[in-house]
Amino acid sequence: MERGSPTAPAYVLVLPGGKPRSQDPSRCWHLSNLRMIWLARSLRSTLGPHGIAVQRLQYRVRGWNAPEACPVHDARIALERARLRFGDVPVAVVGHSMGGRVAAHLADLDNVRAIAALAPWWPESDADLVPADRSLMVAHGTADRWTDPVASRIQTEQALARGVNASWHPLSGAGHFMLTRPWWWHRITADFVLDAFAAEGVVPAPTDRKAGRHA
């Protein structure tokens, strides 16, 4: 694909969850992908009027598969293709569960300015990979039994102490799969992405959102 003039002022890559180890192919009917279809559609409805491009990634295989970190390679390819298409526009990466780990491992790429981690799987202090000049939003259900909300809160606080523009948003009583108040997950993500891109000067600063809307 040839590189041309940007056709979007910014770009969002949506990353699904997965498994610690699996070489099974990722399929569109897997629940991890279905959840991201709904999230990507919601993001497009909010971000599309601003011209922001939203793409959902489906990995080649389902597993993280250390030390290969298979989904990170897939995501890097997707981001390079987006760069060729749109140019060097600001990028936000949005990941659920294992996708939140992938997002953290992409955070040091030049164009990645914002990382949204939803119920992230961060088993090795993965948030330490987020550079201090990025924006980070972490949302987690307090009743999650698949990934650890305490670990993600602590890592978010540590990122904030390092100078990252980091925020932590718990959802009381919610589990892992974003089925409790799904609109909350969608809205908080869209708001964060818009705020991050407004800070980059590519969309107008929001004026119609009230303080405390995320509460």
PAZAPA-4460 file (N, C-alpha, C; in steps of 0.05 Angstrom, whole numbers, plus 32768, in hexadecimal, padded with zeros to 4 digits):
% residues 215
    n_x    n_y    n_z   ca_x   ca_y   ca_z    c_x    c_y    c_z   seq   type   mol
   8011   7FE8   8000   8000   8000   8000   8011   8019   8000     1      M     A
   800C   802B   7FEE   801C   8043   7FEC   8014   8057   8002     2      E     A
   8028   8066   800B   8022   807A   801F   8019   8094   8011     3      R     A
   8003   809F   801A   7FF9   80B8   800E   7FF2   80CB   8023     4      G     A
   7FE2   80DF   801B   7FD9   80F3   802F   7FC7   80E6   8043     5      S     A
   7FC8   80EE   805D   7FB7   80E2   8071   7F9A   80E6   806A     6      P     A
   7F8A   80D1   806F   7F6D   80D4   806B   7F5E   80D4   8085     7      T     A
   7F6D   80D5   809B   7F61   80D7   80B6   7F75   80E7   80C7     8      A     A
   7F6A   80F7   80DA   7F7D   8106   80EB   7F89   80F6   8101     9      P     A
   7F7E   80DE   8106   7F88   80CD   811C   7F7D   80B1   8117    10      A     A
   7F88   809D   8125   7F82   8081   8120   7F81   8072   813B    11      Y     A
   7F6D   805F   813C   7F6A   804F   8154   7F6B   8032   814C    12      V     A
   7F7C   8022   815A   7F7E   8006   8156   7F72   7FF8   816F    13      L     A
   7F5E   7FE6   816A   7F4F   7FD8   817F   7F59   7FBC   8180    14      V     A
   7F62   7FB3   8198   7F70   7F9A   819C   7F60   7F87   81AE    15      L     A
   7F5B   7F6F   81A5   7F4B   7F5C   81B6   7F5D   7F4E   81CA    16      P     A
   7F4F   7F3E   81DB   7F5D   7F2D   81EE   7F66   7F13   81E1    17      G     A
   7F6F   7F01   81F1   7F79   7EE8   81E7   7F80   7ED5   81FE    18      G     A
   7F94   7EC5   81FA   7F9C   7EB1   820E   7FBA   7EB3   8213    19      K     A
   7FC3   7EAB   822B   7FE0   7EAC   8230   7FF0   7E9B   821C    20      P     A
   7FE5   7E83   8215   7FF3   7E72   8201   7FDE   7E64   81F0    21      R     A
   7FE0   7E68   81D6   7FCF   7E59   81C3   7FD9   7E5F   81A7    22      S     A
   7FDC   7E4B   8197   7FE2   7E4E   817B   7FC9   7E4A   816A    23      Q     A
   7FB2   7E48   8176   7F99   7E45   8167   7F94   7E5F   8158    24      D     A
   7F8A   7E5D   813F   7F84   7E76   8130   7F6E   7E86   813E    25      P     A
   7F70   7EA0   813D   7F5B   7EB1   8147   7F44   7EB2   8133    26      S     A
   7F2C   7EAF   813C   7F14   7EAE   812B   7F01   7EC5   8131    27      R     A
   7EF3   7ECE   811E   7EE1   7EE6   8122   7ECB   7EE0   8136    28      C     A
   7EC4   7EC6   813A   7EAE   7EC0   814C   7EB8   7EBC   8169    29      W     A
   7ED1   7EBD   816E   7EDB   7EBC   8189   7ED1   7ED4   8199    30      H     A
   7EC9   7ED0   81B2   7EBE   7EE5   81C1   7ED1   7EFD   81C4    31      L     A
   7EEA   7EF8   81C6   7EFE   7F0E   81C8   7EFC   7F20   81B0    32      S     A
   7EF7   7F15   8198   7EF4   7F26   8181   7ED9   7F33   817F    33      N     A
   7EC4   7F24   8187   7EA9   7F2F   8186   7EA7   7F48   8198    34      L     A
   7EB3   7F47   81B0   7EB2   7F5E   81C2   7EBF   7F76   81B4    35      R     A
   7ED5   7F72   81A5   7EE2   7F89   8199   7ED2   7F93   8180    36      M     A
   7EC3   7F82   8173   7EB1   7F8B   815E   7E9E   7FA0   8169    37      I     A
   7E92   7F99   8180   7E7E   7FAC   818C   7E8C   7FC6   8195    38      W     A
   7EA4   7FC3   81A1   7EB2   7FDB   81AA   7EBB   7FEC   8192    39      L     A
   7EC5   7FE0   817D   7ECE   7FEF   8166   7EB7   7FFE   8159    40      A     A
   7EA0   7FF1   8157   7E88   7FFE   814B   7E80   8016   815C    41      R     A
   7E81   8013   8176   7E7A   8029   8188   7E8E   8040   8184    42      S     A
   7EA7   803A   8183   7EBC   804E   817F   7EB8   805D   8165    43      L     A
   7EB2   804E   8150   7EAE   805A   8136   7E97   806E   8136    44      R     A
   7E82   8067   8145   7E6B   8079   8145   7E71   8093   8153    45      S     A
   7E83   8092   8167   7E8B   80AA   8175   7EA2   80B9   8168    46      T     A
   7EB6   80AA   815F   7ECE   80B7   8154   7ECC   80BD   8136    47      L     A
   7EBB   80AE   8128   7EB8   80B1   810B   7EB1   80CE   8103    48      G     A
   7E9F   80DB   8110   7E99   80F7   8109   7EB1   810A   810A    49      P     A
   7EC6   8102   8118   7EDE   8112   811A   7EF2   8109   8104    50      H     A
   7EEB   80F6   80F4   7EFD   80EC   80DF   7F11   80D8   80E9    51      G     A
   7F0F   80CF   8102   7F23   80BD   810E   7F1E   80A1   8103    52      I     A
   7F33   8094   80FA   7F30   8078   80F0   7F33   8065   8107    53      A     A
   7F21   8050   8107   7F21   803B   811B   7F24   8020   810E    54      V     A
   7F38   8011   8115   7F3C   7FF6   810A   7F3D   7FE2   8121    55      Q     A
   7F30   7FCB   811D   7F31   7FB5   8130   7F44   7FA0   8125    56      R     A
   7F56   7F96   8136   7F6A   7F82   812E   7F60   7F66   8137    57      L     A
   7F63   7F53   8125   7F5F   7F37   812D   7F7B   7F2A   812A    58      Q     A
   7F85   7F1E   8140   7F9F   7F12   8140   7FA0   7EF9   812E    59      Y     A
   7FB8   7EF1   8127   7FBA   7ED8   8118   7FB5   7EC0   812A    60      R     A
   7FC0   7EC0   8142   7FBB   7EAA   8155   7FB1   7EB6   816F    61      V     A
   7FA6   7EA6   8180   7F99   7EB0   8198   7FAC   7EB6   81AF    62      R     A
   7FC4   7EAB   81AF   7FD5   7EAC   81C6   7FE9   7EC3   81C6    63      G     A
   7FF1   7ECB   81DE   8008   7EDE   81E2   8022   7ECF   81DB    64      W     A
   8025   7EB7   81E5   803A   7EA5   81DE   8056   7EB1   81E3    65      N     A
   805B   7EB8   81FC   8076   7EC2   8203   808B   7EAC   81FC    66      A     A
   80A2   7EB4   81F3   80AB   7ED0   81F0   80A5   7EDD   81D6    67      P     A
   8095   7ED0   81C4   8090   7EDB   81AA   807E   7EF4   81AB    68      E     A
   806B   7EF4   81BE   8058   7F0A   81BF   804A   7F0E   81A4    69      A     A
   803E   7EF9   819B   8033   7EF8   817F   8021   7F0F   8179    70      C     A
   800E   7F17   818A   7FFC   7F2D   8182   8009   7F48   8180    71      P     A
   8020   7F4C   818D   802E   7F65   818A   8039   7F68   816E    72      V     A
   8042   7F52   8162   804C   7F53   8146   8035   7F5A   8134    73      H     A
   801D   7F4D   8138   8006   7F53   8127   7FFE   7F71   8129    74      D     A
   7FFF   7F7B   8142   7FF7   7F97   8145   800B   7FAA   8139    75      A     A
   8024   7FA4   813A   8038   7FB5   812E   8034   7FB6   810F    76      R     A
   802D   7FA0   8104   8028   7F9F   80E7   8010   7FB1   80E0    77      I     A
   7FFB   7FAF   80F1   7FE3   7FBF   80EC   7FE9   7FDD   80EE    78      A     A
   7FF9   7FE4   8102   8000   8000   8105   8012   800A   80EE    79      L     A
   8023   7FFA   80E4   8033   8002   80CD   8022   8006   80B4    80      E     A
   800F   7FF4   80B0   7FFC   7FF8   809A   7FEC   8011   809D    81      R     A
   7FE3   8017   80B5   7FD5   8030   80BA   7FE6   8048   80B4    82      A     A
   7FFF   8047   80BC   8011   805D   80B6   8014   8062   8099    83      R     A
   8016   804C   8089   8019   804F   806C   7FFF   805B   8060    84      L     A
   7FE9   8055   806C   7FCF   805F   8062   7FC9   807B   806A    85      R     A
   7FCD   8081   8084   7FC4   809A   808F   7FDB   80AE   8093    86      F     A
   7FF4   80A5   8092   800A   80B7   8099   8010   80B5   80B7    87      G     A
   8021   80C7   80BF   802B   80C7   80DB   8017   80D6   80EE    88      D     A
   7FFF   80CB   80EF   7FEA   80D7   8100   7FEC   80CB   811C    89      V     A
   7FE1   80D9   8130   7FE1   80CE   814B   7FD0   80B4   814D    90      P     A
   7FD8   80A2   815E   7FCC   8088   8160   7FC4   8083   817D    91      V     A
   7FAC   8077   8180   7FA4   806C   819A   7FA0   804E   8197    92      A     A
   7FA9   803F   81AB   7FA5   8022   81AB   7F93   801C   81C2    93      V     A
   7F7E   800C   81BC   7F6A   8005   81D0   7F6A   7FE6   81D2    94      V     A
   7F70   7FDC   81EA   7F71   7FBF   81EC   7F62   7FB4   8204    95      G     A
   7F55   7F9E   8200   7F47   7F90   8216   7F56   7F77   821E    96      H     A
   7F5A   7F73   8238   7F67   7F5B   8243   7F83   7F58   8237    97      S     A
   7F89   7F42   8229   7FA3   7F40   821C   7FA9   7F57   8209    98      M     A
   7F94   7F62   81FD   7F97   7F79   81EC   7FA2   7F91   81FB    99      G     A
   7F9C   7F93   8215   7FA8   7FA8   8226   7FC6   7FA4   8229   100      G     A
   7FCF   7F8B   822A   7FEB   7F86   822B   7FF9   7F8D   8210   101      R     A
   7FEC   7F85   81FA   7FF6   7F8D   81E0   7FF9   7FAB   81DE   102      V     A
   7FE4   7FB9   81E7   7FE5   7FD7   81E6   7FFD   7FE2   81F5   103      A     A
   8002   7FD7   820D   8019   7FE1   821C   8033   7FDC   820D   104      A     A
   8035   7FC6   81FF   804E   7FC0   81F0   8050   7FD0   81D6   105      H     A
   803C   7FDE   81CF   803D   7FF0   81B7   8041   800D   81C0   106      L     A
   8041   8013   81D9   803F   802E   81E3   8057   803F   81DC   107      A     A
   806E   8032   81D7   8086   8042   81D2   808A   8049   81B4   108      D     A
   8077   8040   81A3   8079   8047   8187   8073   8065   8184   109      L     A
   8081   8071   8171   8081   808E   816F   8065   809A   816D   110      D     A
   8053   808F   815C   8039   809B   8158   8024   8094   816C   111      N     A
   802A   8080   817D   8017   8078   8192   8017   808D   81A8   112      V     A
   8001   809A   81AB   7FFF   80B0   81BF   7FED   80A9   81D7   113      R     A
   7FDB   8095   81D2   7FC8   808F   81E7   7FC3   8071   81E8   114      A     A
   7FC0   8066   8201   7FBC   804A   8206   7FA4   8047   8218   115      I     A
   7F90   8039   820E   7F79   8032   821F   7F79   8014   8225   116      A     A
   7F7C   800D   823E   7F7E   7FF1   8246   7F65   7FEA   8256   117      A     A
   7F55   7FD8   824B   7F3B   7FD0   8257   7F3E   7FB4   8264   118      L     A
   7F3C   7FB3   827E   7F41   7F9A   828C   7F5A   7F8C   8283   119      A     A
   7F71   7F9B   8284   7F89   7F91   8277   7F96   7F79   8286   120      P     A
   7FA2   7F68   8277   7FB3   7F52   8281   7FCF   7F5D   8281   121      W     A
   7FD9   7F64   8299   7FF3   7F70   829C   8002   7F5F   82B1   122      W     A
   800C   7F47   82AA   8018   7F36   82BE   8035   7F3D   82C5   123      P     A
   8042   7F4E   82B5   805E   7F53   82B9   8063   7F71   82BB   124      E     A
   8053   7F80   82C9   8056   7F9D   82CB   8057   7FA9   82AF   125      S     A
   8046   7FA1   829E   8047   7FA9   8282   8042   7FC7   827F   126      D     A
   8033   7FD4   8291   802F   7FF0   828F   8049   8001   8292   127      A     A
   805E   7FF4   829C   8078   8002   829D   8082   8009   8281   128      D     A
   8077   7FFC   826D   8080   8001   8251   8075   801B   8246   129      L     A
   8061   8027   8253   8055   803F   8248   8066   8057   824E   130      V     A
   8070   8065   823A   8082   807C   823F   8073   8093   824D   131      P     A
   8082   80A4   8259   8077   80BA   8269   8068   80CF   8259   132      A     A
   806C   80D0   823F   805E   80E5   8230   8046   80DA   8222   133      D     A
   803B   80C3   822B   8023   80B8   8220   800B   80BC   8232   134      R     A
   7FF3   80B8   8228   7FDB   80B8   8238   7FD2   809B   823B   135      S     A
   7FCA   8094   8254   7FC2   8078   825A   7FA8   8079   826A   136      L     A
   7F95   806A   8261   7F7C   8066   826F   7F78   8049   8275   137      M     A
   7F73   8042   828E   7F6F   8026   8295   7F53   8024   82A3   138      V     A
   7F43   8012   8298   7F28   800C   82A4   7F27   7FEF   82AB   139      A     A
   7F1C   7FE9   82C3   7F1C   7FCD   82CC   7F04   7FC8   82DE   140      H     A
   7EF6   7FB2   82DA   7EE1   7FAA   82EC   7EED   7FA0   8306   141      G     A
   7EE2   7FA8   831C   7EED   7FA1   8336   7EE9   7F84   833D   142      T     A
   7ED6   7F76   832F   7ED1   7F5A   8335   7EDD   7F48   831F   143      A     A
   7EF0   7F52   8310   7EFD   7F42   82FB   7F0D   7F2B   8308   144      D     A
   7F08   7F13   82FE   7F16   7EFB   8307   7F29   7EF0   82F2   145      R     A
   7F2A   7EFC   82DA   7F3B   7EF3   82C5   7F56   7F03   82C4   146      W     A
   7F54   7F1C   82C8   7F6B   7F2D   82CA   7F69   7F3D   82E4   147      T     A
   7F7F   7F48   82ED   7F81   7F52   8309   7F7D   7F70   8309   148      D     A
   7F66   7F7A   8314   7F61   7F96   8315   7F74   7FA4   8329   149      P     A
   7F7D   7F97   833E   7F8F   7FA3   8351   7FAA   7FA8   8343   150      V     A
   7FB4   7F95   8334   7FCD   7F98   8325   7FCB   7FAF   8312   151      A     A
   7FB5   7FB1   8303   7FB3   7FC6   82EF   7FB1   7FE2   82FD   152      S     A
   7FA3   7FE3   8314   7FA2   7FFC   8322   7FBD   8005   832C   153      R     A
   7FCC   7FF2   8338   7FE7   7FF9   8342   7FF9   8002   832B   154      I     A
   7FF8   7FF3   8315   8009   7FFB   82FE   8001   8016   82F3   155      Q     A
   7FE7   801C   82F3   7FDE   8037   82E9   7FE9   804C   82FC   156      T     A
   7FE7   8048   8316   7FF1   805B   8329   8010   805F   8326   157      E     A
   801E   804A   8321   803B   804C   831D   8041   805B   8303   158      Q     A
   8031   8057   82EE   8035   8066   82D6   8030   8083   82DA   159      A     A
   801C   808A   82E9   8016   80A6   82F0   802D   80B2   82FF   160      L     A
   8039   80A3   8311   8050   80AE   8320   8068   80B2   830F   161      A     A
   806A   80A3   82F9   8080   80A7   82E6   807C   80BE   82D3   162      R     A
   8064   80CA   82D4   805F   80E1   82C2   804C   80DB   82AB   163      G     A
   8043   80C2   82A9   802F   80BB   8294   8015   80C9   829B   164      V     A
   8007   80D3   8287   7FEC   80DE   828B   7FD9   80C6   828E   165      N     A
   7FD9   80BB   82A5   7FCB   80A1   82AA   7FB2   80A5   82BC   166      A     A
   7F9D   8096   82B5   7F85   8097   82C6   7F7A   807B   82C9   167      S     A
   7F6E   8076   82E0   7F64   805C   82E8   7F46   805E   82EC   168      W     A
   7F36   804C   82E1   7F19   804E   82E2   7F0E   8032   82EA   169      H     A
   7F07   802E   8303   7EFB   8014   830B   7EDD   8014   8305   170      P     A
   7ED2   7FFC   82FF   7EB5   7FF9   82FD   7EAD   7FE5   8312   171      L     A
   7EA0   7FEE   8326   7E99   7FDE   833E   7E88   7FC6   8336   172      S     A
   7E91   7FAE   833F   7E82   7F96   833B   7E83   7F8A   8320   173      G     A
   7E91   7F96   830D   7E92   7F8C   82F1   7EA7   7F77   82EE   174      A     A
   7EA2   7F64   82DD   7EB5   7F4E   82D7   7EC6   7F56   82BF   175      G     A
   7ED0   7F41   82B2   7EE6   7F45   829E   7EDC   7F4C   8282   176      H     A
   7EC4   7F44   827B   7EBD   7F43   825F   7EAD   7F5B   8255   177      F     A
   7EAC   7F70   8264   7EA0   7F89   825D   7E82   7F86   8257   178      M     A
   7E75   7F73   8264   7E59   7F6E   8261   7E48   7F7F   8274   179      L     A
   7E55   7F86   828B   7E48   7F98   829E   7E4A   7FB5   8294   180      T     A
   7E34   7FC2   828E   7E33   7FDD   8284   7E46   7FE1   826D   181      R     A
   7E42   7FD2   8257   7E54   7FD4   8240   7E56   7FF1   8235   182      P     A
   7E40   8000   8237   7E42   801C   822E   7E56   802B   823D   183      W     A
   7E5B   8025   8257   7E6F   8033   8267   7E8B   802F   825B   184      W     A
   7E92   8016   8254   7EAB   800F   8249   7EAF   801E   822E   185      W     A
   7E9B   801E   821E   7E9C   802B   8204   7EA0   804A   8207   186      H     A
   7E90   8055   8218   7E90   8072   821B   7EAA   807C   8227   187      R     A
   7EB4   806E   823C   7ECD   8078   8249   7EE4   8075   8236   188      I     A
   7EE4   8061   8224   7EF9   805E   8211   7EF8   8074   81FC   189      T     A
   7EE0   8079   81F1   7EDD   808E   81DD   7EE5   80A9   81E8   190      A     A
   7EDC   80AF   8200   7EE3   80C9   820C   7F01   80CC   8210   191      D     A
   7F0E   80B6   8219   7F2B   80B7   821D   7F39   80BC   8202   192      F     A
   7F32   80AE   81EE   7F3F   80B1   81D4   7F3B   80CD   81C9   193      V     A
   7F23   80D8   81CB   7F1E   80F3   81C2   7F2E   8107   81D2   194      L     A
   7F30   8104   81EC   7F40   8116   81FC   7F5E   8115   81F4   195      D     A
   7F68   80FC   81EF   7F84   80F9   81E8   7F89   8106   81CD   196      A     A
   7F77   8102   81BA   7F7C   810E   81A0   7F77   812C   81A0   197      F     A
   7F66   8136   81B2   7F63   8153   81B5   7F7D   815F   81BF   198      A     A
   7F8B   8151   81D2   7FA5   815A   81DC   7FBA   815B   81C6   199      A     A
   7FB6   814A   81B1   7FC8   814A   819A   7FC1   815F   8186   200      E     A
   7FAA   816C   818A   7FA1   8181   8177   7F95   8178   815E   201      G     A
   7F8C   815E   815D   7F81   8154   8144   7F62   8154   8144   202      V     A
   7F56   8157   815B   7F39   815B   815D   7F34   8172   8171   203      V     A
   7F1D   817F   816F   7F18   8195   8182   7F16   818B   819E   204      P     A
   7F1D   819C   81B1   7F1A   8195   81CD   7EFD   8192   81D3   205      A     A
   7EF5   817D   81E1   7ED9   8179   81E7   7ECE   818E   81FA   206      P     A
   7EB6   8197   81F5   7EAA   81AC   8205   7E90   81A4   8211   207      T     A
   7E85   818D   8209   7E6B   8185   8211   7E6B   816E   8225   208      D     A
   7E82   8166   822F   7E84   8151   8243   7E88   815C   825E   209      R     A
   7E78   8154   8270   7E79   815F   828C   7E8F   8151   829C   210      K     A
   7E9A   815F   82AF   7EAD   8153   82C1   7E9E   813D   82D1   211      A     A
   7EAC   8127   82D4   7EA0   8111   82E4   7E8E   80FF   82D3   212      G     A
   7E8E   8103   82B9   7E7D   80F2   82A8   7E85   80D4   82AA   213      R     A
   7E9E   80CF   82B0   7EA7   80B3   82B2   7E9F   80A6   82CD   214      H     A
   7E94   80B5   82DF   7E8F   80AA   82FA   7E7A   8094   82F8   215      A     A
***
